[in-house]
């Protein structure tokens, strides 16, 4: 961004957030897709695809707890498993009965 004299200046956090909001509206993509916020997509109560996963905190067939960007997500249910785990995403499958978020 340039000031009135044509020099480069750093954007404020509010200006950056406003710019991200405008871009996501124009491109018709979710607000969190550009802001470093974790995203989750559910397929019924049988599968959850989580982008922005930072690691696994707890894992058994009744509880899976994942570290996300700025929060923890806990899945409760039966026969839970992590089908896929990459450096920034995970797929949780099974019979999901509850999803909890905590800071």
RODO-157820 format. One record per residue: x, y, z of N, C-alpha, C in turn; residue in three letters; residue number from 1. Coordinates in Angstrom, 1 decimal. Example, Ala and Ser with C-alpha at 12.3 -4.5 7.8 and 13.67 -1.06 7.14 Angstrom:
BEGIN
      nu      nv      nw     cau     cav     caw      cu      cv      cw  residu  num
    13.2    -5.7     7.8    12.3    -4.5     7.8    13.2    -3.3     7.8     ALA    1
    12.8    -2.2     7.1    13.7    -1.1     7.1    12.9     0.0     7.9     SER    2
REM end
This chain:
BEGIN
      nu      nv      nw     cau     cav     caw      cu      cv      cw  residu  num
     0.8    -1.2     0.0     0.0     0.0     0.0     0.9     1.2     0.0     UNK    1
     0.5     2.3    -0.7     1.3     3.5    -0.8     0.6     4.7    -0.1     UNK    2
     1.4     5.5     0.5     0.8     6.8     1.1     0.7     7.8     0.0     UNK    3
     0.3     9.0     0.4     0.1    10.1    -0.6     1.4    10.5    -1.3     UNK    4
     2.5    10.3    -0.8     3.8    10.7    -1.4     4.3     9.5    -2.3     UNK    5
     3.5     8.4    -2.4     3.9     7.3    -3.2     4.8     6.3    -2.5     UNK    6
     5.1     6.5    -1.2     5.9     5.6    -0.5     5.2     4.4     0.0     UNK    7
     5.8     3.3     0.1     5.2     2.1     0.6     4.9     2.2     2.1     UNK    8
     3.8     1.8     2.6     3.5     1.7     4.0     2.8     0.4     4.3     UNK    9
     2.9     0.0     5.6     2.4    -1.2     6.0     0.9    -1.1     6.3     UNK   10
     0.1    -2.1     5.9    -1.3    -2.1     6.2    -1.5    -2.4     7.7     UNK   11
    -2.6    -1.8     8.3    -3.0    -2.1     9.6    -3.7    -3.4     9.6     UNK   12
    -3.9    -4.0    10.8    -4.6    -5.2    10.9    -6.0    -5.1    10.4     UNK   13
    -6.6    -3.9    10.7    -8.0    -3.7    10.3    -8.1    -3.6     8.8     UNK   14
    -7.1    -2.9     8.2    -7.1    -2.8     6.7    -7.0    -4.2     6.1     UNK   15
    -6.1    -5.0     6.7    -5.8    -6.4     6.1    -7.1    -7.2     6.3     UNK   16
    -7.8    -7.1     7.4    -9.0    -7.9     7.6   -10.1    -7.5     6.6     UNK   17
   -10.2    -6.2     6.4   -11.2    -5.6     5.5   -10.9    -6.1     4.1     UNK   18
    -9.6    -6.1     3.7    -9.2    -6.6     2.4    -9.5    -8.1     2.2     UNK   19
    -9.2    -8.9     3.2    -9.6   -10.3     3.1   -11.1   -10.5     3.0     UNK   20
   -11.8    -9.7     3.7   -13.3    -9.8     3.7   -13.8    -9.5     2.3     UNK   21
   -13.3    -8.4     1.7   -13.7    -8.1     0.3   -13.3    -9.1    -0.7     UNK   22
   -12.1    -9.7    -0.6   -11.7   -10.7    -1.5   -12.6   -12.0    -1.4     UNK   23
   -12.8   -12.4    -0.2   -13.6   -13.6     0.0   -15.1   -13.4    -0.5     UNK   24
   -15.6   -12.2    -0.4   -16.9   -11.9    -0.9   -17.0   -11.9    -2.4     UNK   25
   -15.9   -11.3    -3.0   -15.9   -11.2    -4.5   -15.7   -12.6    -5.1     UNK   26
   -14.8   -13.4    -4.5   -14.5   -14.8    -5.0   -15.5   -15.8    -4.5     UNK   27
   -16.5   -15.4    -3.6   -17.5   -16.3    -3.1   -16.9   -17.6    -2.4     UNK   28
   -15.9   -17.3    -1.5   -15.3   -18.4    -0.8   -15.5   -18.1     0.7     UNK   29
   -15.4   -19.1     1.6   -15.7   -19.0     3.0   -14.7   -17.9     3.6     UNK   30
   -15.2   -17.2     4.6   -14.5   -16.1     5.3   -13.2   -16.7     5.9     UNK   31
   -13.2   -17.8     6.5   -12.0   -18.4     7.1   -11.0   -18.9     6.2     UNK   32
   -11.3   -19.1     4.9   -10.4   -19.7     4.0    -9.1   -18.9     3.8     UNK   33
    -9.1   -17.6     4.0    -7.9   -16.8     3.8    -7.4   -16.2     5.1     UNK   34
    -8.1   -16.4     6.2    -7.7   -15.8     7.5    -7.0   -16.7     8.4     UNK   35
    -6.5   -17.9     8.0    -5.8   -18.8     8.9    -6.7   -19.4     9.9     UNK   36
    -8.0   -19.5     9.7    -9.0   -20.1    10.5    -9.2   -21.6    10.0     UNK   37
    -9.3   -22.5    11.0    -9.5   -23.9    10.6   -10.9   -24.0    10.0     UNK   38
   -11.0   -25.0     9.1   -12.2   -25.3     8.4   -12.6   -26.7     8.6     UNK   39
   -13.9   -27.0     8.7   -14.4   -28.3     8.9   -15.6   -28.6     8.0     UNK   40
   -15.6   -29.7     7.4   -16.7   -30.1     6.5   -17.2   -31.5     7.0     UNK   41
   -18.5   -31.5     7.3   -19.1   -32.8     7.8   -19.9   -33.5     6.7     UNK   42
   -19.8   -34.8     6.7   -20.6   -35.6     5.9   -21.6   -36.4     6.8     UNK   43
   -22.7   -35.8     7.1   -23.6   -36.4     8.1   -22.9   -36.4     9.4     UNK   44
   -23.1   -37.5    10.1   -22.4   -37.7    11.4   -21.4   -38.9    11.3     UNK   45
   -21.0   -39.2    10.0   -20.1   -40.3     9.8   -18.6   -39.9     9.5     UNK   46
   -18.4   -38.6     9.0   -17.1   -38.2     8.6   -16.9   -36.7     8.8     UNK   47
   -15.8   -36.3     9.2   -15.4   -34.9     9.3   -14.1   -34.6     8.6     UNK   48
   -14.0   -33.7     7.7   -12.7   -33.3     7.1   -12.3   -32.0     7.7     UNK   49
   -11.1   -32.0     8.3   -10.7   -30.8     9.1    -9.4   -30.2     8.4     UNK   50
    -9.5   -29.0     7.9    -8.3   -28.3     7.4    -7.8   -27.3     8.5     UNK   51
    -6.5   -27.3     8.7    -6.0   -26.4     9.8    -5.7   -27.2    11.0     UNK   52
    -5.6   -28.5    10.9    -5.3   -29.4    12.0    -3.8   -29.3    12.4     UNK   53
    -3.5   -29.0    13.6    -2.1   -28.8    14.0    -1.5   -30.1    14.7     UNK   54
    -2.4   -31.0    15.0    -1.9   -32.2    15.7    -3.0   -33.0    16.4     UNK   55
    -2.6   -34.2    16.9    -3.6   -35.0    17.6    -3.2   -35.0    19.1     UNK   56
    -4.2   -34.6    19.9    -3.9   -34.5    21.4    -4.4   -35.8    22.1     UNK   57
    -5.5   -36.4    21.6    -6.0   -37.7    22.2    -6.6   -38.5    21.1     UNK   58
    -6.5   -39.8    21.3    -7.0   -40.7    20.2    -7.4   -42.1    20.8     UNK   59
    -8.6   -42.4    20.7    -9.1   -43.7    21.0   -10.5   -43.9    20.2     UNK   60
   -11.1   -45.0    20.4   -12.3   -45.2    19.6   -13.5   -44.5    20.0     UNK   61
   -13.5   -43.8    21.2   -14.6   -43.0    21.7   -14.3   -41.5    21.7     UNK   62
   -13.1   -41.1    21.7   -12.7   -39.7    21.7   -11.5   -39.4    20.8     UNK   63
   -11.6   -38.4    20.0   -10.5   -37.9    19.3   -10.4   -36.4    19.5     UNK   64
    -9.3   -35.9    20.0    -9.1   -34.5    20.3    -8.0   -34.0    19.4     UNK   65
    -8.3   -32.9    18.6    -7.3   -32.4    17.7    -7.0   -30.9    18.0     UNK   66
    -5.8   -30.6    17.9    -5.3   -29.2    18.1    -5.6   -28.5    16.7     UNK   67
    -6.3   -27.4    16.8    -6.6   -26.5    15.6    -5.9   -25.2    15.8     UNK   68
    -6.0   -24.3    14.9    -5.4   -23.0    15.0    -6.2   -22.2    16.1     UNK   69
    -5.7   -22.0    17.3    -6.3   -21.2    18.3    -7.3   -21.9    19.1     UNK   70
    -7.6   -23.2    18.9    -8.6   -23.9    19.7    -8.3   -25.4    19.7     UNK   71
    -9.1   -26.2    20.4    -9.1   -27.6    20.5   -10.5   -28.1    20.1     UNK   72
   -10.5   -29.1    19.2   -11.8   -29.7    18.8   -11.8   -31.2    19.3     UNK   73
   -12.9   -31.5    20.0   -13.0   -32.9    20.5   -14.2   -33.6    19.8     UNK   74
   -14.0   -34.7    19.2   -15.0   -35.6    18.6   -15.3   -36.7    19.6     UNK   75
   -16.6   -36.9    19.9   -17.0   -38.0    20.7   -17.9   -38.9    19.9     UNK   76
   -17.9   -40.2    20.1   -18.7   -41.1    19.4   -18.3   -42.6    19.6     UNK   77
   -18.6   -43.4    18.5   -18.3   -44.8    18.6   -17.4   -45.2    17.3     UNK   78
   -16.5   -46.1    17.5   -15.7   -46.6    16.4   -15.0   -45.4    15.7     UNK   79
   -14.5   -44.4    16.4   -13.9   -43.3    15.8   -12.5   -43.7    15.3     UNK   80
   -12.1   -43.1    14.2   -10.7   -43.3    13.7   -10.3   -42.1    12.9     UNK   81
    -9.0   -41.9    12.8    -8.5   -40.9    11.9    -8.1   -41.7    10.6     UNK   82
    -8.8   -41.4     9.6    -8.6   -42.1     8.3    -7.4   -41.5     7.6     UNK   83
    -7.2   -40.2     7.6    -6.1   -39.5     7.0    -5.6   -38.4     7.9     UNK   84
    -4.2   -38.3     8.0    -3.6   -37.3     8.8    -2.4   -36.7     8.0     UNK   85
    -2.4   -35.4     7.7    -1.3   -34.8     7.0    -0.8   -33.7     7.9     UNK   86
     0.2   -32.9     7.4     0.7   -31.9     8.2    -0.2   -30.8     8.6     UNK   87
    -1.4   -30.6     7.8    -2.3   -29.6     8.1    -3.8   -30.0     8.0     UNK   88
    -4.1   -31.3     7.9    -5.5   -31.7     7.8    -5.6   -33.1     8.4     UNK   89
    -6.9   -33.4     8.6    -7.2   -34.8     9.1    -8.7   -35.1     8.7     UNK   90
    -8.9   -36.4     8.6   -10.3   -36.9     8.3   -10.6   -37.8     9.5     UNK   91
   -11.7   -37.5    10.2   -12.2   -38.3    11.3   -13.4   -39.0    10.8     UNK   92
   -13.4   -40.4    11.0   -14.6   -41.2    10.6   -15.1   -42.0    11.7     UNK   93
   -16.3   -42.5    11.6   -17.0   -43.3    12.6   -18.4   -42.7    12.9     UNK   94
   -18.9   -43.1    14.0   -20.3   -42.6    14.4   -20.1   -41.4    15.3     UNK   95
   -20.1   -40.2    14.8   -19.8   -39.0    15.6   -21.1   -38.6    16.3     UNK   96
   -21.1   -38.5    17.6   -22.3   -38.1    18.4   -22.2   -36.7    18.9     UNK   97
   -20.9   -36.2    19.0   -20.7   -34.8    19.6   -19.4   -34.2    19.1     UNK   98
   -19.5   -32.9    18.9   -18.2   -32.2    18.5   -18.2   -31.0    19.5     UNK   99
   -17.1   -30.8    20.2   -16.9   -29.7    21.1   -15.7   -28.9    20.7     UNK  100
   -15.8   -27.6    21.0   -14.7   -26.7    20.7   -14.3   -26.0    22.0     UNK  101
   -13.0   -25.9    22.3   -12.5   -25.2    23.5   -11.3   -24.4    23.1     UNK  102
   -11.0   -23.4    23.9    -9.9   -22.5    23.7    -8.7   -23.0    24.5     UNK  103
REM end
